[in-house]
Amino acid sequence: MDTELILMQLFSGVALGAILVITALGLSIIFGMLGVVNFAHGALFMVGAYAGLWVASLTGSFWWGLLVAPIMIGVFGMLIEYVLIRPLYGRSIDDPLLLTFGLSYVLVEGVRIVFGSDGIPFPTPSLLTGVVDLGVGFFPIYRIFVIGIVLLIVVLLWLGLEKTKFGLIVRAGARDPTMMKVLGVDISKVWLLVFGLGVGLASLGGVLSGPMRSVNPEMGALVLAEAFVVTVIGGLGSLVGAIIAGLLVGVVISMTALFAPEMATIVMFALMAIVLLIRPQGLFGKLA
């Protein structure tokens, strides 16, 4: 097979992996800090895509949609945490899981009522249309942009968690929230901000994926499955694991689609099964 075709497919896998990274990071942050398995994450990814499309249509600018939609949906996520999830803290882990599972259906049906069930195209911004020669072939400029913006977000997130006082509180609170309360930290406010950040990252992934695929009410379902696979492979709550596993899954799916398209979706679950058999806590997770 043509080497150039393989390399281009590899680049496509990295672009897909970048979307999975940004989405799985939000899932990992929420689980790592709050211990909440957010089954509404995929639906919030979808809502973010619609919010970005709506803002872009109002302003006539993709860039406003990219900037405003994650903030809007992040604030909406904070409202979800405050009103729906906070009363469930201290109860069984199944309670917030079931609540967010039901919430995902409410969000999907709500979007379907407002926007309809058909897919809506999300135009690529004119500045990012076309292709660029990478030396081994031509690659869409927009996908290079997606890789770059996700890399920037990952760096900023790392700096925020490792180099700021808030990041120190988040990391300490994830390990021992009781001790943080004893030290006088209002951990409920930290949880509120962390949940909003995780949801904002999911919605950012939705906006970024919009020009790469049509925006539709069901788009979050597969992304949720992929994000959970990435989170499990990388290790629950591990940000480094989410990054590496996201890129790994993206490349594996893309390369499988080249050689055996009918296996493209199944292969990520097979990869997860292999990892769990060898290392049950995931690549970078820790045993409870």
N, C-alpha and C positions, 0 to 999 in steps of 0.2 A: 504494500500500500504506500501511497505517496507520503513521504516524510513531512512535507509542508502541510498536508491535510491533517496529519496527526498533531503537529505542533499548534495549528490553528484551533483544533478541537480542544487541546490542552488549555489554551488561552480562554476559550469559551467556558471550560470547566472552572477556571479561576474566577471568572466573572460571576458564574452561578454560585460558586462557593462564597464570594464576597457577600451576596444577598443572604445566604444561609448564616454567615458569620454574624452579620449585624442583627439578624433576627434571633439567633440562638444566644447571643450575648444578653439580650433583654430577658430571655427566659432564664438564663443562668443567674443573672443578677437578682432577679426576683426570688428564685428558689434558694440561692445561696444566702440571702439576707433574711428573707421572710419565711422560708420553708414552705412556700405556697407553690403548688403545681398549677400553673395558670393555663387551663385548657381554653381560655378565651384568647390566647396569644395570637393564634392564626386569624381569628375574626378581627382582632384589633389591627393586625397587619393589613387586612382587606379594607377596614374602615379608614386606615391611614392613606391607602391608595386612592379611595374615593374622595377623601378630604383634600388631598393634593390636587386631584383632577378638578374638584370644585373651585378651590382657591385659584388655580391656574386659569380656569375659564373666566372667573370673575375679574382677575387682574390682567389677563392676557399674557402672563409670564409664568413659565415653569419654575423659575427661581423662587418666586414668592410662594408657590405651592410647596416646593422643597423645604423652604424655611419655616413657613407658618404651620403646615399640617402636623409635623411631629410635635410642635409645641401645643397645638390645639388638642391632639389626641393624648398627649402626655398629661395635660391638665384633666382631661376626661378620665384617664387612668387613675389619677389621684382621687377623683370623686368616687370611682368604683372602690378603691381601697378604703376610703373613709366611711362610705355608706354601707357597702355590702360585705367586704372582707374583714374589716377590723372587728366586728362583733364575733367573728368565728375564731379569733386567736385563742389558743389554749385548748381548743377542742380537737377532735380527730382530724388528721391530715386529709381525710376523705371529704370533710365538709366543704372547705374552700375549693377542692377539686370538683365536686359535684356542682357547686354554685357557679364556678366559671364555665363548666361544661354547659350548663343551662343558659348562661349568659351568652355564650357563643352562638347558640341558636337564635336567641332574641336579636342579637346584632345582625346576623345574616338575614333574618326575615325582615327586620327593620329596613335594611339597605335595599332589599328586594322590593319592598313596598314603595320606597321613595324613588329609586333609580331604575327599577325594573330588573328582570332576570337576564337580559341580554348583555353581552360584553360591550364595553365602551372603549374605543381606542384612546390611548393616552399619547398625544403627539410628542415626538422627540424634539427638544429645543433646537432651533435652527443652528445655534452655535456648535451643537454636538452631533449634527447629522454627518453622514459620509463615513468614509473609512480612511485608515492610515496604513501605510506600508511598514510592517515590522521587520522586514528583511526576509521573512519566511512566508509572507503572504499578507493579504489585506485584512484588517480587523476593524470592526465598528468603533468609531471614536467614543460613542456613548458608553460602551462596555468598559473601555479604558477609564473613562470618567468614573464609572461605578466603582471599579477597583481602587482608584485613587481616593475617592471620597470615603470609602469604607476604611482604607488604611489610615486616613486622617482621623476619623472618628475613633478608631482603635487606639491610636497614639494619645489623643486627647483624653480618652477614658482611662487609659493606663496612668497618665500624669495626674488625673483627678483623683484616682484611687490611691496612688502611691505617694504623691507629693503634696497633698493638701490635708488640712485638719479634718474636713468632712470625709475624705477618703479613709483617714485613720479611724474615724468613728464608725464608718460603714464596715470596715474590715474587722474591727474589734467587736462590733455589735453582732456580726455574723457568727463569731466564735462564742461569745458569752453575753447575750442581751441582758441577763440579770445583773451582771457586774456593771454594765453601762448604766443601768437604772440606779444602782447603788451609788455610782459616782456622780449622779445628778444629771445625766444626759436624758433628754426627753426622747426616748427611743421611738415613740409613736410618730414623731415628726420625721425622723430619719426613715422609718418604714414608708411613710407617705411619699417622701421624695424619691426613694429607691423604686417604689412601684411605678411612680410616674415616669422615671427615667427608663425603666425597662419597657414600659408601654410605648414611650416615645421612640425608642430604638426600633421596636417592631413596626411602628407606623412609618418611620423613615425607610425601613426596608421595603414597605409597601409602595411608597412614593417612587423609590429608585427602580423598583421592578416594573412599574406601570408602563413605561415606554418599551420594555422588553417583552411584554405580554399584554393582552387586553385586560382591562379592569372589569371584574365580574364578581358577584356575591360569593361564588364558590372558590375563589382563588386562595383563600386562607387555609382551606382544608389540607391540601397537599403540603403547603408550607409548614403548617403545624406539625404534620407527621415528620417532615424533613428536619425541622428544628428540634423536635424531641430526639430523633435519631442522632443528630449532631451532639446534643447535650448529653445523651447517654454514652456515646462513644468517647467524647472528650472527658466526661466525668461530671456528675451533677454538682453544680455550683462553681466549677472551675472555668475561669475566663480564658486562661491560656488554652485549656482543652477545647473550649467552644471555637476559638480561632483556628486552631490546627485541624480539628475534626471537621469544621465547616468547609475549609479548603479541600480537605481530603475527600469528603463526600461529594462536593461539587465536581472535582476532577474525575472521580470514579463514575459518577452518573454520566458525565459528558463523554468519557472514553467508552463506556459501555454502550451508549447510544450510537456511537460510530460503528462498533463491531457487531452488536446484538441489540438493536433498538427495542425489541420486545422485553428485554431484561433490564432496561434502564431504571425502572422504578423498584423492581425487586432487589436489585443488587445492593442498595443501601441497607436494607433490612438484613440481608445476608452478612454484610460487613459488620453490622451491629451485633449480630449473633456470634460471629467469630470473636470479636473483641470481648464480649461478655463471658464467653467460654474461657478465654485466656486470662482476662483481667476483669473480674466482675464489677469493680468500682470505676471502670473506664480508664482511658489512657492516663489522665492526670487527676483522677478522683482519689479520695482517701476513704479507706474502710471505716465504717461507722464503729 
